[in-house]
Amino acid sequence: QVQLVESGGGLVQPGGSLRLSCAATGSIAGISLMAWYRQAPGKEREFVATDTRDGRKTVIDSVKDRFTISGDNAKKTVYLQMSSLKPEDTAVYYCNARVVTTDYSILEVWGQGTLVTVSS
């Protein structure tokens, strides 16, 4: 019943910008954490950024000067604003969330991913 839907991926030139969105839907009472991960071709999936319900944000050092995570509690949506994109940012970007359902169980949910390609 609980799903995450990512959007905003696509093809962009080096130095360009993209904004990814992840919306949570279903029988949700609250969201304690939403996060972004990415997996580049031939690489392991890596953590990118987290936004917690109480406003604590974490971004990995390799992208912290270029990526910004933000959220909209009313829309149950998290965003990843990416600027000054580099070819090494090319990856499938996945949304992850820890949600509290309407019967107060706790679930960890993954989206199906959105592809970001940075190329001339």
HUUR-V156129 format. One record per backbone hydrogen bond with DSSP energy under -0.5 kcal/mol. NH is the residue of the N-H (numbers start at 1). CO is the residue of the C=O. E is the energy in kcal/mol with one decimal. If there is no record, write none. Layout:
# HUUR-V156129
nh & co & e
NH & CO & E
NH & CO & E
This chain:
# HUUR-V156129
nh & co & e
3 & 25 & -2.2
5 & 23 & -2.0
7 & 21 & -2.1
10 & 115 & -0.7
12 & 117 & -2.6
15 & 85 & -3.2
16 & 13 & -2.3
18 & 82 & -2.2
20 & 80 & -2.6
21 & 7 & -2.6
22 & 78 & -2.0
23 & 5 & -2.1
24 & 76 & -2.8
25 & 3 & -2.4
28 & 26 & -1.9
29 & 100 & -3.1
30 & 100 & -1.8
32 & 98 & -2.1
33 & 98 & -1.2
34 & 51 & -2.0
35 & 96 & -3.0
36 & 49 & -2.7
37 & 94 & -2.7
38 & 46 & -2.4
39 & 92 & -2.0
43 & 40 & -2.4
46 & 38 & -3.1
48 & 36 & -2.6
49 & 36 & -1.6
50 & 58 & -2.4
51 & 34 & -2.9
52 & 56 & -2.6
53 & 32 & -2.1
55 & 52 & -1.9
58 & 50 & -2.1
60 & 48 & -2.4
63 & 60 & -1.5
64 & 60 & -1.2
66 & 63 & -2.2
67 & 63 & -2.8
68 & 81 & -2.2
70 & 79 & -1.7
72 & 77 & -2.8
76 & 72 & -0.7
76 & 73 & -0.7
77 & 72 & -1.8
78 & 22 & -2.3
79 & 70 & -3.2
80 & 20 & -2.2
81 & 68 & -2.9
82 & 18 & -3.2
82 & 80 & -0.6
83 & 66 & -1.5
84 & 15 & -0.7
85 & 16 & -2.3
89 & 86 & -2.3
90 & 87 & -1.8
91 & 116 & -1.8
92 & 39 & -2.3
93 & 91 & -0.6
93 & 114 & -3.0
94 & 37 & -2.6
96 & 35 & -2.5
97 & 109 & -2.2
98 & 33 & -2.3
99 & 97 & -0.6
99 & 107 & -2.7
100 & 30 & -3.4
101 & 99 & -0.5
101 & 105 & -2.6
102 & 27 & -1.2
104 & 101 & -2.1
107 & 99 & -2.6
109 & 97 & -2.7
111 & 95 & -2.5
114 & 93 & -2.0
116 & 91 & -2.8
117 & 10 & -2.7
119 & 12 & -2.0
119 & 117 & -0.7
